[in-house]
Amino acid sequence: MIPPLLKIEPHHKILDMCAAPGSKTAQLIVMLHSDMDIPFLEGFVIANDMDNKRCYLLVHQAKRLNSPCIMVVNHDASCIPRLQIDTVDGQKDTLFHDRILCDVACRLQIRIAVRGVEQLAVGGRMVYSTCSLNTVEDEAVIATVLDKSEGALELADASADLQG
């Protein structure tokens, strides 16, 4: 349950790219609602998974938490589309996310991580994790993504965010 520790604030727009079955998504939602003094949150979680059946688990998790701040999406994370939002002046703008959880399954790691970076807001934070200790699936993917970013990304030490 370490990957969702993204320093979530109530106004953050969060994308969980490979969300099912939903335990980490639930953790993100709970963190989003952590300030009980805010009656209507600006922030939200978009929980995506490629597998339609696993999306049902996400919907069940969302219902259990009774949060209006979650949307479940069924799409391939490696080519998840950019969303458009209406601006105050009636124009369309691209939605960039303040936080992205990229807890990938053991496939398409680089493509999913790169797509996550493409949807990350400037100054945002993305956590990349796998269920593996294989360096090809972890450090090599991160090195590739950092190299492709040509200096636009930096690797951050998050150890101070992990209490205990």
Residue pairs with C-beta under 8 A, 6 or more apart in sequence:
1 23
1 24
1 27
2 129
2 162
3 24
3 101
3 103
3 127
3 129
4 24
4 27
4 28
4 31
4 101
4 127
5 127
5 158
5 161
5 162
6 14
6 28
6 31
6 99
6 101
6 125
6 127
7 99
7 125
7 161
8 14
8 28
8 31
8 32
8 34
8 43
8 99
9 43
9 98
10 32
10 33
10 34
10 35
10 38
10 41
10 42
10 43
11 41
11 42
11 43
11 98
12 32
12 43
12 97
12 98
12 99
13 43
13 44
13 46
13 95
13 96
13 97
13 98
13 99
13 121
14 28
14 32
14 43
14 44
14 45
14 46
14 97
14 98
14 99
14 100
14 101
15 45
15 46
15 48
15 80
15 97
15 99
15 100
15 101
15 116
15 119
16 24
16 25
16 28
16 45
16 46
16 47
16 48
16 100
16 101
16 103
17 48
17 77
17 80
17 100
17 101
17 102
17 103
17 104
17 112
17 115
17 116
18 48
18 49
18 50
18 77
18 102
18 103
18 104
18 105
18 112
19 25
19 47
19 48
19 49
19 58
19 72
19 101
20 47
20 49
20 51
20 54
20 55
20 57
20 58
21 54
21 57
21 58
21 61
22 47
22 57
22 58
22 60
22 61
22 62
23 61
24 101
24 103
25 45
25 47
25 58
25 61
25 62
25 70
26 61
26 64
26 65
28 45
28 99
28 101
29 45
29 62
29 65
29 67
29 69
29 70
30 65
32 41
32 43
32 44
32 45
32 67
32 69
33 41
33 67
33 69
41 69
43 69
43 98
44 69
44 70
44 71
45 69
45 70
45 71
46 70
46 71
46 73
46 83
46 97
47 58
47 62
47 70
47 71
47 72
47 73
48 72
48 73
48 74
48 75
48 77
48 80
49 55
49 58
49 72
49 73
49 74
49 77
50 74
50 75
50 76
50 77
51 74
52 74
55 72
55 73
55 74
58 72
59 72
62 70
62 72
73 80
75 81
77 102
77 104
77 108
77 112
77 115
77 116
78 108
78 111
78 112
78 115
79 111
79 115
80 115
80 119
82 94
82 95
82 118
82 119
83 94
83 95
84 92
84 93
84 94
84 95
85 92
85 93
85 94
85 95
86 92
86 93
87 93
95 119
96 119
96 120
96 121
96 122
96 124
97 119
97 120
97 121
97 124
98 121
98 124
98 125
99 124
99 125
99 126
100 116
100 119
100 120
100 124
100 125
100 126
100 127
101 126
101 127
102 112
102 113
102 116
102 126
102 127
102 128
102 129
103 127
103 128
103 129
103 130
104 112
104 113
104 128
104 129
104 130
105 131
106 130
106 131
106 132
106 137
109 130
109 137
109 141
110 141
110 144
110 145
113 126
113 128
113 141
113 142
113 145
114 145
114 148
116 126
116 128
117 126
117 145
117 149
117 153
120 126
125 156
127 158
128 141
128 142
128 145
130 137
130 138
132 138
142 155
145 153
146 153
146 154
146 155
